[in-house]
Amino acid sequence: MQHPITLNLPAYPFKLSREQQRLLIYDELRRKYLVLTPEEWVRQHWVQHLILAKGYPKTLIQLEGGLKLNTLQKRTDIVVFNRTGKRSLIAELKAPTVKITQAVFEQIARYNLVHKVPYLLVSNGLQHYYCQIDHQRETYHFLEDLPSFEEINTV
């Protein structure tokens, strides 16, 4: 059973299942099957990529973590913590059909007003953007690749 959307990420051996007319994917971090939406397909690829290719420990990755922005309750797609328990990376993920626009960058920037992390990841599974934030200087710059877990722990 294979999902029809091919992403610009390595293929991983996901556990897929069918329940009635719905396709499900096993989320190994939350330890349960979830409805396989296009955005979930992107999220699960990124989780595996963070763990297997970039060395991020499973125990330091939080999915769909809640945050309060002004009076609104929002959810961050992925939050990664460093070894001291401090947030170090947040990811905003979209379905492959959703274009990465200025509005998406503004959304993750608003979330980062709460989280104050040094690294941002924005992806729709086809296009990926990585950004390093210097909160003291109030500057940022785009990166060619997402740093490994070891690299983000040296900041």
Secondary structure, DSSP 8 states (H G I E B T S, - for coil): ---S---SS------EEEETTEEEEEETTTTEEEE--HHHHHHHHHHHIIIIIT---GGGEEEEEEEEETTEEEEEEEEEE-TTS-EEEEEEE--TTS---HHHHHHHHHHHHHH--SEEEEE-SSSEEEEEEETTTTEEEEESS---HHHHTT-
